[in-house]
Amino acid sequence: MIRVGFSHLDYNVSDLKKAVGFYDPLMEFLGFSKEVERREWALYGNGRMKLCLV
């Protein structure tokens, strides 16, 4: 059996600062932690999958 999946998602946002304020508690609730935050992007991960806000 072949399993198909994905390892990361990039999510484009218009205001990164507001998006991080919204996603920080949501991602923590979902079991993700913020791995990196830069001026242009923020990366969350849970060991199996990553979400990058750009």
C-alpha positions in Angstrom: 0.0 0.0 0.0 1.3 3.4 -0.9 0.7 6.3 1.5 0.6 9.8 0.2 1.1 12.8 2.5 2.8 16.1 2.9 5.5 17.4 5.2 4.8 21.1 5.2 2.4 23.9 4.2 3.2 27.5 3.4 0.4 29.9 4.2 0.5 33.4 2.8 -0.8 36.1 5.1 -1.2 39.8 4.6 -0.1 40.8 8.1 2.4 38.5 9.7 2.3 40.1 13.1 -1.5 39.7 13.4 -1.3 36.2 12.0 1.3 35.1 14.5 -0.9 36.5 17.3 -3.7 34.4 16.1 -1.8 31.2 15.2 0.5 31.0 18.3 -2.3 29.8 20.7 -4.1 27.8 18.0 -0.9 25.9 17.0 0.0 25.3 20.6 -3.5 23.8 21.1 -2.9 21.6 18.0 0.4 20.3 19.4 2.7 22.5 17.3 5.4 24.8 18.7 7.0 27.8 17.0 10.4 26.8 15.8 11.6 30.0 14.1 10.2 33.5 13.7 11.8 36.0 11.4 10.6 39.4 10.1 9.3 37.8 6.9 8.0 34.4 8.2 7.2 32.2 11.1 7.6 28.4 11.2 5.6 26.0 13.4 6.3 22.3 13.7 5.1 19.2 15.6 7.9 16.7 14.7 6.0 15.3 11.7 4.7 18.4 9.9 5.5 22.1 9.5 3.4 25.2 8.8 5.1 28.3 7.6 3.4 31.7 7.7 4.8 33.9 5.0 
